[in-house]
Amino acid sequence: MTTILIVESNPIGFQPAAPDFTSVLQDIDRSVDIRIVAPYDAPFTDADLQGTDGAIFTGSAVVWGVDAPEAAPLRAVMERVFAAHIPSYGSCNGMQMAAYVLGGASQPSPNGREDGLARDIRLTEAGQTHPFLTGRRSVYAVPCIHLHEVTRLPDRAVLLAGNAHSPVQAFAYDDGATRFWGVQYHPEVTPHAMANVLEAIGGYPQSLCDDLRLAGTDAGAARRLGVAPGDLQPDQRVTEIRNWFNSLSA
C-alpha cells in the first residue's frame, strides 16, 4: 500500500484543494493510504512524515506569494519534506513554492491571470522523454487558474513544458536527494469544477463556463474552447498525477 501525504495549501475559510487530489488518487489506486495536513491551520510534526511514500502540495487561493511572510508555515513543511527525501508533486502554488524553496523565484505573471484553461502548452525536448509527461501530446490543454508563475527555475531544474502565457508550465528537479515534479495547471480539477470556480469569482463569459462543464465528454464544447477533445477527458486530464504516483513504485 502506498501512503501519500497531501499538504493542503489553503487556510480555513478557503475552498480546500485536497479533496480533488483524494478523488484522483483513489481512482488510480483504491488501496492508497491518504493523509492530509494543513500547515496554515495546525502544527506540523515529524510524525506526519513517518511512513510517507510521496507528498503532494496543492494549489492555493491565497493572495500572497510563496515568498511572503504569510507563506512561512507552508514553506517550512516543504523544506522538511525535501529534507526527508520524500518524492513530491506540486500543482500551481505547490510548483511555485518548490521553485522558490529550491532557489528559484515566483512572481505575478506580466500577462495577468490565466483562468479556465491553460491552452497550447508545448513540451520541451526534455519533456518529450521525461516520465512525468508520458502520454501527453506535444501540444495540450489542462484546467488552470493562477496569477503567479515561476519566473526563475532553480539550478538543476529541468523545464518540461510551457506556453505563451507562462513559460514554465511544468518542471522536474532531482539532485539525487530531493525529487520534485510540478505543474502550473490543475490536472486534478475537472472542467466542470473549474466552471463552478469561475462562476463563483464572477466576470467570466457564461459561454466559457457552459462549455467547460461539457468539455470533458463533449467534443464540440472542447473545440469551441480551442482545445483537443481528448485533453479534458478524465483519463488524459490526470496524466501527470498518475505518472508521478506510478513512479513511486518504479
C-alpha positions as CSV (number, residue, x, y, z in Angstrom):
1,M,0.0,0.0,0.0
2,T,1.3,3.4,-0.9
3,T,1.0,6.3,1.6
4,I,0.5,9.8,0.3
5,L,0.7,13.0,2.3
6,I,-1.4,15.8,0.9
7,V,-0.4,19.2,2.1
8,E,-3.4,21.4,1.9
9,S,-2.2,24.9,0.9
10,N,-5.5,26.7,1.7
11,P,-6.2,28.0,5.2
12,I,-9.6,27.6,6.8
13,G,-12.1,29.8,5.1
14,F,-11.0,28.9,1.6
15,Q,-12.3,26.0,-0.6
16,P,-9.9,23.1,0.2
17,A,-8.0,21.5,-2.6
18,A,-7.1,18.2,-1.0
19,P,-10.4,16.5,-1.9
20,D,-9.7,16.9,-5.6
21,F,-6.4,15.0,-5.2
22,T,-8.0,12.4,-2.9
23,S,-10.6,11.6,-5.6
24,V,-8.0,11.3,-8.3
25,L,-5.6,9.1,-6.2
26,Q,-8.4,6.8,-5.2
27,D,-9.4,6.4,-8.9
28,I,-5.8,5.5,-9.7
29,D,-5.4,3.0,-6.7
30,R,-8.2,2.2,-4.4
31,S,-5.7,0.9,-1.8
32,V,-3.9,4.2,-1.4
33,D,-3.5,5.5,2.1
34,I,-4.0,9.3,2.2
35,R,-3.1,11.6,5.0
36,I,-3.9,15.3,4.9
37,V,-2.2,18.1,6.8
38,A,-3.0,21.8,6.7
39,P,0.1,23.9,7.8
40,Y,-1.8,27.2,8.0
41,D,-4.2,25.8,10.5
42,A,-2.5,23.1,12.6
43,P,1.1,22.4,13.8
44,F,3.1,20.0,11.6
45,T,5.4,17.5,13.2
46,D,7.9,14.9,12.0
47,A,5.4,12.2,12.9
48,D,3.3,13.4,10.0
49,L,6.2,12.3,7.7
50,Q,6.5,8.8,9.1
51,G,5.8,6.1,6.5
52,T,5.1,8.6,3.8
53,D,6.0,7.4,0.2
54,G,5.2,10.7,-1.5
55,A,3.9,14.2,-0.8
56,I,1.5,16.4,-2.8
57,F,1.4,20.2,-2.4
58,T,-1.9,21.5,-3.6
59,G,-2.7,24.8,-5.2
60,S,-3.9,27.7,-3.2
61,A,-6.4,30.6,-3.4
62,V,-4.4,32.9,-1.0
63,V,-3.5,36.3,-2.3
64,W,0.1,36.2,-1.1
65,G,3.1,34.9,-3.0
66,V,5.2,31.9,-1.9
67,D,8.0,34.3,-0.7
68,A,5.7,36.3,1.5
69,P,5.9,36.1,5.4
70,E,2.4,34.7,5.4
71,A,3.6,31.7,3.5
72,A,6.2,30.7,6.1
73,P,4.2,27.7,7.6
74,L,3.8,26.1,4.2
75,R,7.4,26.8,3.2
76,A,8.6,25.1,6.4
77,V,6.6,22.0,5.7
78,M,8.0,21.7,2.2
79,E,11.6,22.2,3.5
80,R,11.0,19.3,5.9
81,V,9.5,17.1,3.2
82,F,12.5,17.8,1.0
83,A,15.0,17.2,3.8
84,A,13.3,13.8,4.4
85,H,14.0,12.9,0.7
86,I,10.3,12.2,0.1
87,P,9.4,12.4,-3.6
88,S,7.0,15.3,-4.1
89,Y,4.5,16.7,-6.6
90,G,3.1,20.2,-6.7
91,S,0.3,22.0,-8.6
92,C,0.1,25.7,-9.2
93,N,1.1,27.3,-5.8
94,G,2.8,24.0,-5.0
95,M,5.1,24.3,-8.0
96,Q,5.8,27.9,-7.3
97,M,6.6,27.1,-3.7
98,A,9.0,24.4,-4.8
99,A,10.8,26.7,-7.3
100,Y,11.3,29.3,-4.5
101,V,12.4,26.8,-1.8
102,L,14.9,25.2,-4.2
103,G,16.4,28.5,-5.1
104,G,14.3,29.9,-8.0
105,A,11.6,32.6,-8.0
106,S,7.9,33.2,-8.5
107,Q,6.1,36.5,-9.2
108,P,2.8,37.7,-10.6
109,S,2.7,37.0,-14.3
110,P,3.2,40.0,-16.5
111,N,0.4,38.5,-18.7
112,G,-2.1,38.7,-15.9
113,R,-4.4,35.8,-14.9
114,E,-4.6,32.5,-16.8
115,D,-8.0,31.2,-15.8
116,G,-10.2,28.3,-17.0
117,L,-7.7,26.6,-19.3
118,A,-4.0,26.7,-20.0
119,R,-4.0,26.3,-23.8
120,D,-1.3,25.4,-26.2
121,I,1.1,24.0,-23.6
122,R,4.1,22.7,-25.5
123,L,6.5,20.0,-24.4
124,T,10.2,20.9,-24.4
125,E,12.7,18.5,-25.8
126,A,13.2,17.2,-22.3
127,G,9.5,17.0,-21.7
128,Q,9.0,14.7,-24.7
129,T,11.0,11.9,-23.0
130,H,10.5,12.6,-19.2
131,P,8.3,10.0,-17.4
132,F,6.3,12.8,-15.8
133,L,4.7,13.7,-19.1
134,T,4.5,10.3,-20.7
135,G,1.2,10.2,-22.6
136,R,0.9,13.9,-23.2
137,R,0.6,15.1,-26.8
138,S,3.3,17.6,-27.9
139,V,0.7,20.4,-27.6
140,Y,-2.1,20.1,-25.0
141,A,-4.5,21.9,-22.7
142,V,-5.4,21.5,-19.0
143,P,-7.7,23.3,-16.5
144,C,-5.9,26.1,-14.7
145,I,-6.4,29.2,-12.6
146,H,-3.5,31.4,-11.5
147,L,-1.9,34.8,-11.3
148,H,1.6,34.0,-10.0
149,E,4.1,31.9,-12.1
150,V,7.6,30.6,-11.8
151,T,9.9,33.4,-13.1
152,R,13.3,31.7,-12.5
153,L,13.9,28.0,-12.3
154,P,16.2,26.6,-9.6
155,D,19.6,25.3,-10.6
156,R,19.3,21.6,-11.8
157,A,15.6,22.0,-12.6
158,V,14.6,20.8,-16.0
159,L,11.9,22.7,-17.9
160,L,9.4,20.2,-19.3
161,A,6.6,22.4,-20.8
162,G,5.4,25.9,-21.2
163,N,3.1,28.2,-23.2
164,A,2.8,31.8,-24.3
165,H,1.2,32.9,-21.1
166,S,3.6,31.2,-18.7
167,P,6.9,29.8,-20.0
168,V,7.1,27.4,-17.0
169,Q,4.1,25.2,-17.1
170,A,5.9,22.0,-15.8
171,F,9.4,21.3,-14.5
172,A,11.2,18.5,-12.7
173,Y,14.0,18.7,-10.1
174,D,16.3,15.9,-9.0
175,D,19.6,16.4,-7.2
176,G,19.9,12.8,-6.0
177,A,18.3,13.6,-2.7
178,T,15.3,15.9,-3.4
179,R,12.9,14.9,-6.2
180,F,10.1,17.2,-7.2
181,W,7.8,17.1,-10.2
182,G,5.4,20.0,-10.7
183,V,2.9,21.7,-13.0
184,Q,1.4,25.2,-13.1
185,Y,-2.0,23.9,-14.1
186,H,-4.6,21.7,-12.3
187,P,-4.9,18.1,-13.7
188,E,-6.8,17.3,-10.5
189,V,-9.7,19.7,-11.2
190,T,-12.5,18.7,-13.6
191,P,-13.6,21.2,-16.2
192,H,-17.0,21.2,-14.6
193,A,-15.5,22.1,-11.2
194,M,-13.4,24.8,-12.9
195,A,-16.6,26.3,-14.4
196,N,-18.1,26.5,-10.9
197,V,-15.0,28.3,-9.6
198,L,-15.1,30.9,-12.4
199,E,-18.8,31.5,-11.8
200,A,-18.2,32.0,-8.1
201,I,-15.5,34.5,-8.9
202,G,-17.6,36.3,-11.5
203,G,-16.8,38.3,-14.6
204,Y,-16.2,35.4,-17.0
205,P,-18.3,34.7,-20.1
206,Q,-21.2,32.4,-19.4
207,S,-20.3,30.6,-22.7
208,L,-16.9,29.7,-21.3
209,C,-18.4,28.2,-18.1
210,D,-21.1,26.3,-20.1
211,D,-18.5,24.8,-22.4
212,L,-16.2,23.9,-19.6
213,R,-19.0,21.9,-18.0
214,L,-19.4,19.9,-21.2
215,A,-15.8,19.7,-22.4
216,G,-14.9,16.5,-20.6
217,T,-17.3,14.5,-22.6
218,D,-18.5,16.7,-25.5
219,A,-16.0,17.1,-28.4
220,G,-17.9,20.1,-29.7
221,A,-17.6,22.0,-26.5
222,A,-13.9,21.2,-26.4
223,R,-13.4,22.5,-29.9
224,R,-15.3,25.7,-29.0
225,L,-12.8,26.2,-26.2
226,G,-9.9,25.8,-28.7
227,V,-8.6,22.5,-27.3
228,A,-8.4,18.9,-28.5
229,P,-11.4,16.9,-27.2
230,G,-9.2,14.2,-25.6
231,D,-7.2,16.6,-23.4
232,L,-10.1,17.2,-21.0
233,Q,-11.4,13.6,-20.8
234,P,-10.8,12.2,-17.3
235,D,-8.1,9.6,-18.1
236,Q,-6.0,12.1,-20.1
237,R,-6.5,15.0,-17.8
238,V,-4.9,13.4,-14.8
239,T,-1.8,12.2,-16.7
240,E,0.8,13.9,-14.6
241,I,-0.7,12.8,-11.3
242,R,-0.9,9.2,-12.5
243,N,2.7,9.2,-13.8
244,W,4.0,10.7,-10.6
245,F,2.1,8.2,-8.4
246,N,3.3,5.2,-10.5
247,S,6.9,6.5,-10.3
248,L,6.8,6.0,-6.5
249,S,6.9,2.2,-7.0
250,A,9.0,2.1,-10.1
